[in-house]
Amino acid sequence: MRVLALLTTAAGVLSAPAAHALCPGPAEVHLSEVVALPVANRAIELRGPPGASLDCVSVVGWRDTGGGCTERLRIVLDDHTIPTDGIFVISVADGAYAPVADLISSQAGSMVGTQFSLALEFTGAPAPLDGVAWGAAMPTCEPHVGAAALDPLPSASSGSSFLRCDKDDPSTSFQTCAAPSLREDSACACPVPPPPCPELPAALPWFSEIQSRPVAARFVEVQVPDGVEPGCFEVRGYRQATVDETTECIQELSYRMLVSEVNTHGLVAATSPSSEWSGVEGLLLDSEAGRIRASDFALGLYFLNDDGSEVLVDHARYGGALEVCEGQIGTSPDAVGANPGLERSLIRCVQEGTDLLAECDLPSPGEPAACDCPEPPPACPPGAPDDGVHLKEIQSRPTSARFIELGGDPGVALGCYEIRGYRQRDGDGGSDEPFCEADHVRVDLMGAGAMPDNGLLAITSASSDWADPDLHYLSSAAGSILANDYGLALVYRDDEGGEEIVDRAVYGGPLGVCADLLGAPDAAGSNMPIDHSVIRCPVDEGADLLTSCDQPSPGTASACACPEPPPPCSPGPPEVAPILSEVQSRPTSARFIELQAPEGTELSCYEIRGYREREGEGGDATCEVDHVRFDLVGAGAMPGSGYFAITSGGSDWADEVPFHRSGAGSILARDYGLAVYYVDDEGEEYLTDSVVYGGPLDLCEEAIGAADAVGPNPGIDNSLIRCEDGTLQACATPSPGMESECACREVRAPESRRCSCATGVGTYGAVPLVLMLAGLLGLRRRRTRRS
């Protein structure tokens, strides 16, 4: 056996040089095109000198399977040569390229279209002759594929191939091609290599026209001065997005303007190959150019220096503001345009030292703009003018019908104004402190022109039910106003960077934390139900209020009549004040608060607040004003039933209850207190009534008083009703806005205080009930200025 082993080893040593001697020198062949999808059409094309031997050459495929690099195919090409046309094709049987194939191999079907690498191996050579990788990077496969596998390409899509552009230079990278063409010249144009860009030219290109929708007609056009090489410049696109409550700037597109020359107009227009404009002569086709968005988008034009540095030379922004992207597009964009309407473009108008984007309904990529530029916007001197511009009507839901309407003197220039939206948010990072957030509503009116002849301008999103570019100013930000607890501010901006709030409106709950940014609201309205708007009702003697309207009318006079202004709130509360008569705290969709008072009692001077005890820093408990805090301005007088209910606009009770406040939907389901305050015109506050349910709230006595009525947690689908003796009892039949269907059970009490409650909750045919409760509670006075 030992002799046999020695003989075997010797035979191997002697035979190895003989086997290598059978292989010619490494063949001058390389991979030229690979079709990886669809499966039935997979094929591999090699190119080399006609007649070159392929002995000792193998095509080997590798894939990273998570445990290392795994060999998936090996096609040995011994006994084959390169045909006279210099092309050798390997195909799967019955595949699309089988008729032109030189070799049929089932292994050619083992390639993967998403993540794979191919190498040309030569027996005895220390490294592969050639290679290509596509999909995600596969570091474990690099030793097998070699340096020739370059950077991974995108994964193949159905009907596409990987094409080597310079077939005479195997070191050039592969490109994806949507029109595979094995055994013939490719139908795909290879990219033009970038030109040398040693220094920034004196004359710089700029964005001249942009169309962002429809998707099939998107294009970006750049004006290039004479003698400037467009290939030294790159176009990038940016948008803002909120990720995990953090606003980030996201790059959406990037393409280099690699063209042989500009057209006769000095223009370079780029669009996707699938665009309606792709047949325009001289148009640069790049799929990235078709990725511009239809709203809130910014484009930056960059000079790319040979030393790797870059310079932002121009930018164009349309839609909402993109403050987070200022590092990419500049802090003060020269051109900011409206969100263009469907089949409209934005053209650049540079005249008399101004620079703006204006809408055009005749897009013309590669041609001079077919639309005339408007007059330049007026100057914005310091100090807001007294031109009457104000917030007139707002609709916040449904989403598809949101709009903001401005009123003002006809002909007033609006380019100096901006609309901003604010909301109050709970603290983050473990903090309970609320903060004011400048939300994603920021409408720049630079391109809005002048106030129409009727003194009303509607601002809506391009996707809104109201969208009409001939009547309305389109801005995607107008579609982002929230439906609950929200504030809008109208800001005048002067040419020196100064800002002044000229008007504001708040609906839903108050936004006290936003006072510094929003200002003390002059007008606060209810959270409107769906398909309602809030209209501004300026009335005599400086009073100003927002009221709900069930006939929204953006851009035209309101179809709703303004109510009579609320009466004055004289010092000190009236002798008979409303009491809390019924409360439902859960489920969330059915929450409501009900007041009881004699018919005709004016409610507009009252405010409802919610309280709970919270564990503070160091473990000490505190009394906290919860997010239930709203006034009853606009509520009018107590109806004849003697009951008045408040619910949120999204409540199950919304259709039955006419008065909506989002705070009414925020009351908690346990250990909670509600208080009613009378607030007079001097800002003095008086606690007039309160109820507590769940556990007692001793720490909140300063805010809600020593409540005479403490009720149980009513449980889901139940409410708490107020009985004649002042107690709170659970009721399984909630009835907002009407007398309760539940009878109060008799409460055991000392003989001297026992009363009969068998008849249910009393109505205000018997005023002594209110006087009794008011006497039991007492009126607690607090000195606080009302903003």
TAMO-V446415 format. One record per residue. PHI is phi in radians with two decimals (none if undefined). PSI is psi in whole degrees, -180 to 180 (none if undefined). Layout:
BEGIN
PHI PSI
PHI PSI
END
This chain:
BEGIN
none -41
-1.12 -39
-1.13 -42
-1.07 -41
-1.12 -43
-1.12 -40
-1.12 -40
-1.11 -44
-1.10 -44
-1.10 -41
-1.08 -38
-1.14 -43
-1.11 -41
-1.25 -33
-1.39 -25
-1.04 -50
-1.06 -33
-1.12 -41
-1.14 -44
-1.13 -31
-1.17 -23
-1.29 -19
-1.55 132
-1.24 -177
-1.12 161
-0.91 127
-1.18 143
-1.52 63
-2.06 158
-2.64 161
-1.25 132
-2.07 -29
-2.76 143
-2.34 127
-1.88 114
-1.78 -20
-2.48 149
-1.25 169
-0.99 -43
-1.20 -15
-1.91 10
-1.08 136
-2.78 159
-2.29 131
-2.00 130
-1.96 153
-2.32 149
-3.07 -177
-1.12 134
-0.96 134
1.49 -5
-1.12 136
-1.31 142
-1.85 14
-1.04 140
1.25 8
-1.76 135
-2.34 145
-1.71 121
-2.13 134
-1.97 141
-2.28 152
-2.55 139
-1.45 111
-1.75 13
1.73 -28
-1.86 13
2.27 -172
-1.61 125
-2.00 131
-1.27 126
-1.89 -23
-2.67 154
-2.61 110
-1.92 111
-1.49 130
-1.84 18
-0.94 148
1.23 14
-2.06 156
-2.33 162
-1.27 127
-1.09 175
-1.14 -24
-1.47 1
1.38 13
-2.20 135
-2.23 122
-2.00 132
-1.95 128
-2.39 161
-1.39 155
-1.10 140
1.12 12
-1.37 172
-1.08 -28
-1.84 10
-1.04 -39
-1.08 -26
-1.87 8
-1.38 148
-1.68 -18
-2.57 128
-1.74 124
-2.48 126
-1.11 -24
-1.17 -23
-1.10 -21
-1.46 0
-1.56 -1
-1.16 158
-2.01 136
-1.41 -13
-1.76 -36
-2.76 106
-2.80 164
-2.52 145
-2.12 146
-2.42 147
-1.72 115
-1.81 146
-2.16 126
-0.96 126
1.55 -14
-1.35 142
-1.26 -19
-2.49 157
-1.07 153
-1.27 -33
-2.87 164
-2.98 158
-2.59 143
-2.21 146
-2.41 159
1.51 -153
-1.21 156
-1.10 144
-2.25 78
-0.98 -35
-1.20 -18
-1.63 -9
-1.03 -39
-1.08 -28
-1.50 -34
-1.58 -35
1.57 172
-1.12 -22
-1.18 -10
-1.36 -3
0.80 -163
-1.36 145
-1.09 141
-1.49 169
-1.07 157
-1.13 150
-1.20 145
-1.88 161
-1.02 128
1.48 8
-1.95 168
-2.44 172
-1.87 123
-2.08 132
-1.51 124
-1.26 -55
-1.69 99
-1.26 -15
-1.55 -6
-2.30 91
-1.05 -15
-1.37 -12
-1.27 152
-1.36 164
-1.46 157
-2.26 149
-1.32 146
-2.39 129
-1.47 -2
-2.31 80
-0.98 144
-2.65 67
-1.17 143
1.22 19
-2.74 168
-1.11 143
-1.19 146
-1.44 -5
-1.67 136
-1.43 131
-1.38 149
-1.12 149
-1.36 131
-1.11 144
-1.13 145
-1.39 167
-1.18 138
-2.29 77
-1.29 -33
-2.71 158
-1.16 125
-1.20 159
-1.20 -41
-1.68 132
-2.01 144
-1.29 167
-2.63 158
-1.20 128
-1.95 -29
-2.77 143
-2.43 133
-2.19 125
-1.88 -10
-2.81 154
-1.21 170
-0.97 -39
-1.29 -3
-2.20 19
-1.24 141
-2.74 160
-2.23 130
-2.09 136
-2.18 133
-1.54 126
-2.02 121
-1.10 158
-1.02 137
1.42 -2
-1.64 133
-1.43 111
-1.13 -26
-1.17 -8
-1.48 1
-2.12 149
-2.25 140
-1.77 131
-2.26 149
-2.12 143
-2.36 152
-2.52 163
-1.77 144
-2.55 148
-1.71 119
-2.13 117
0.92 46
1.15 14
-2.02 127
-1.46 127
-2.18 158
-1.70 124
-2.01 129
-1.44 124
-1.76 -29
-2.60 156
-2.79 119
-2.55 146
-1.64 140
-1.46 66
-1.50 98
-2.33 155
-1.18 -39
-2.86 158
-1.34 165
-1.41 -176
-1.13 -18
-1.63 2
1.30 25
-1.98 144
-2.12 113
-1.92 135
-2.16 138
-2.60 174
-1.38 155
-1.05 -23
-1.58 4
-1.27 155
-1.08 -23
-1.58 1
-1.08 -20
-1.50 -2
-1.16 132
-1.06 134
1.38 4
-1.32 135
-1.43 122
-1.69 121
-2.65 122
-1.02 -29
-1.08 -34
-1.13 -19
-1.52 8
-1.79 7
-1.13 146
-1.61 164
-1.54 -6
-2.67 149
0.82 67
-2.39 152
-2.35 142
-2.03 137
-2.11 141
-1.95 122
-2.07 138
-1.56 129
-1.85 108
-1.41 152
-1.08 -24
-1.46 7
1.62 -9
-1.41 165
-2.53 154
-2.32 128
-1.33 118
-1.89 -19
-2.82 160
-2.71 152
-2.47 135
-2.32 139
-2.45 159
1.49 -148
-1.26 171
-1.24 153
-2.27 63
-1.07 -38
-1.13 -22
-1.63 8
-1.07 -27
-1.15 -24
-1.69 -30
-2.00 2
1.68 154
-1.41 -26
-2.31 84
-0.96 134
-1.24 -32
-2.23 123
-2.27 122
-2.07 168
-1.22 164
-1.23 116
-1.17 145
-1.26 171
-1.01 133
1.08 25
-2.07 157
-2.12 170
-1.90 125
-1.88 149
-1.55 130
-2.12 107
-1.97 111
-2.75 140
0.87 41
1.38 -1
-1.74 164
-2.61 114
-2.59 163
-1.87 131
-2.17 148
-1.27 146
-2.43 133
-1.66 12
-2.27 71
-0.99 143
-2.58 74
-1.11 134
1.42 -2
-2.20 156
-1.03 150
-0.99 137
-1.50 -4
-1.92 147
-1.39 147
-1.33 143
-1.30 174
-1.11 145
-1.10 152
-1.13 153
-1.25 165
-1.24 155
-2.06 86
-1.24 162
-1.06 146
1.55 117
-1.12 133
-1.32 158
-1.61 70
-1.89 8
1.38 8
-1.23 128
-2.70 165
-1.33 125
-1.91 -45
-2.62 143
-2.41 133
-2.20 125
-1.89 -8
-2.80 153
-1.18 168
-0.95 -39
-1.29 -5
-2.19 20
-1.24 142
-2.75 162
-2.22 130
-2.03 135
-1.86 147
-2.06 158
2.97 180
-1.19 135
-0.98 138
1.51 -6
-1.16 132
-1.24 133
-1.85 -1
-1.14 -14
-1.61 3
-1.92 156
-2.52 143
-1.87 132
-2.22 148
-2.01 146
-2.38 149
-2.53 158
-1.69 130
-2.09 151
-1.16 156
-1.10 158
-2.11 176
1.11 28
1.50 -3
-1.51 143
-1.60 -3
-1.31 123
-1.23 158
-2.44 162
-1.67 129
-1.96 126
-1.32 108
-1.36 -175
-1.38 9
-1.57 109
-2.61 99
-1.80 113
-1.49 126
-1.72 21
-1.00 -37
-1.70 13
-1.39 -13
1.32 -137
-1.95 158
-1.10 131
-1.05 169
-1.08 -29
-1.48 2
1.32 19
-2.36 134
-2.22 123
-1.70 137
-2.07 121
-2.49 167
-1.45 159
-1.15 -23
-1.64 5
-1.32 156
-1.06 -23
-1.60 -4
-1.00 122
-2.68 100
-1.07 -18
-1.39 -21
-1.98 -31
-2.07 155
-1.57 121
-1.63 128
-2.61 125
-1.05 -28
-1.09 -28
-1.13 -21
-1.53 6
-1.92 2
-1.13 144
-1.53 162
-1.59 -12
-2.28 139
0.77 71
-2.40 151
-2.29 142
-2.10 141
-2.19 138
-1.76 119
-2.01 131
-1.64 130
-2.07 125
-1.66 171
-1.18 -14
-1.71 8
1.59 1
-1.33 152
-2.35 148
-2.57 128
-1.32 121
-1.81 -18
-2.83 158
-2.70 159
-2.57 137
-2.18 135
-2.28 156
1.47 -150
-1.23 163
-1.22 159
-2.16 64
-1.05 -35
-1.16 -21
-1.61 9
-1.02 -37
-1.17 -36
-1.58 -35
-1.69 -23
1.46 165
-1.29 113
-1.05 132
-1.37 -27
-2.33 128
-2.22 130
-2.10 170
-1.30 162
-1.30 114
-1.36 150
-1.22 172
-1.11 143
1.19 17
-1.95 156
-2.09 169
-1.90 125
-1.90 149
-1.55 129
-2.10 85
-1.27 134
-2.26 180
-1.10 161
1.06 30
1.38 -1
-1.22 151
-2.68 125
-2.55 161
-1.92 136
-2.38 152
-1.31 145
-2.37 132
-1.60 11
-2.33 73
-0.98 143
-2.58 72
-1.11 130
1.48 -4
-2.32 166
-1.06 144
-1.12 140
-1.48 -4
-1.79 140
-1.44 141
-1.29 142
-1.29 169
-1.13 145
-1.12 150
-1.15 151
-1.24 164
-1.16 154
-1.81 95
-1.22 159
-1.00 135
1.37 140
-1.28 159
-1.17 165
-1.09 -38
-1.94 115
-1.93 156
-1.10 148
-2.07 157
-1.35 117
-1.90 -25
-2.74 141
-2.44 134
-2.14 125
-1.88 -10
-2.82 152
-1.18 167
-0.94 -41
-1.28 -6
-2.16 21
-1.26 142
-2.75 163
-2.25 134
-2.13 136
-1.92 156
-2.30 135
-2.89 165
-1.08 151
-0.94 137
1.55 -6
-1.08 126
-1.31 130
-1.81 -12
-1.16 -16
-1.58 4
-1.85 155
-2.39 141
-1.96 134
-2.30 150
-2.00 145
-2.35 149
-2.61 160
-1.63 134
-2.22 150
-1.39 121
-1.60 -168
-1.13 141
1.33 9
1.49 -1
-1.41 135
-1.44 148
-2.36 162
-1.64 129
-2.12 133
-1.30 115
-1.36 -177
-1.37 10
-1.59 105
-2.80 108
-2.61 150
-1.68 168
-1.86 24
-1.03 130
1.62 -4
-1.33 -21
1.36 -149
-1.84 158
-1.08 128
-1.20 176
-1.12 -23
-1.21 -22
1.47 5
-2.19 142
-2.39 121
-1.89 147
-2.20 129
-2.47 171
-1.42 159
-1.09 -26
-1.65 11
-1.31 157
-1.06 -23
-1.60 1
-0.99 -39
-1.24 -25
-1.61 -20
-1.99 119
-1.36 -20
-1.82 123
-2.10 134
-2.44 128
-1.05 -31
-1.06 -27
-1.13 -22
-1.58 6
-1.96 3
-1.13 145
-1.47 163
-1.59 -5
-2.70 153
0.79 69
-2.46 151
-2.25 141
-2.07 140
-2.30 144
-1.90 127
-2.05 139
-1.67 128
-2.12 118
-1.54 176
-1.17 -13
-1.61 0
1.55 4
-1.34 142
-2.04 143
-2.35 123
-1.29 121
-1.94 -22
-2.88 158
-2.82 154
-2.40 152
-2.31 138
-2.34 159
1.46 -144
-1.31 160
-1.17 157
-2.15 68
-1.06 -34
-1.25 -14
-1.73 11
-1.03 -32
-1.11 -33
-1.57 -38
-2.01 -2
1.33 170
-1.35 91
-1.04 130
-1.34 -22
-2.06 115
-2.13 121
-1.93 168
-1.32 167
-1.19 118
-1.21 -19
1.51 164
-1.14 141
1.18 8
-1.96 161
-2.15 171
-1.86 128
-1.96 150
-1.64 125
-1.63 170
-1.10 -27
-1.52 5
1.59 -8
-1.34 160
-1.92 132
-2.34 149
-1.25 145
-2.36 130
-1.51 -1
-2.24 80
-1.04 145
-2.56 74
-1.12 132
1.47 10
-2.64 169
-1.10 140
-1.15 143
-1.47 -7
-1.62 137
-1.55 136
-1.26 132
-1.38 155
-1.19 135
-1.81 125
-1.17 132
-2.69 165
-0.93 149
-0.91 -39
-1.23 -18
-2.01 3
-1.24 137
-2.36 160
-1.60 122
-2.05 16
-1.15 -18
-1.48 1
1.60 -170
-1.20 130
-1.26 147
-1.68 173
-1.51 30
-1.28 -15
-2.10 85
-1.03 -31
-0.93 -26
-1.04 -45
-1.14 -43
-1.10 -37
-1.13 -47
-1.12 -41
-1.09 -38
-1.19 -38
-1.15 -40
-1.33 -40
1.33 159
-1.85 113
-1.57 126
-1.75 134
-2.27 134
-1.60 104
-2.51 134
-1.37 136
-1.63 124
-1.40 none
END
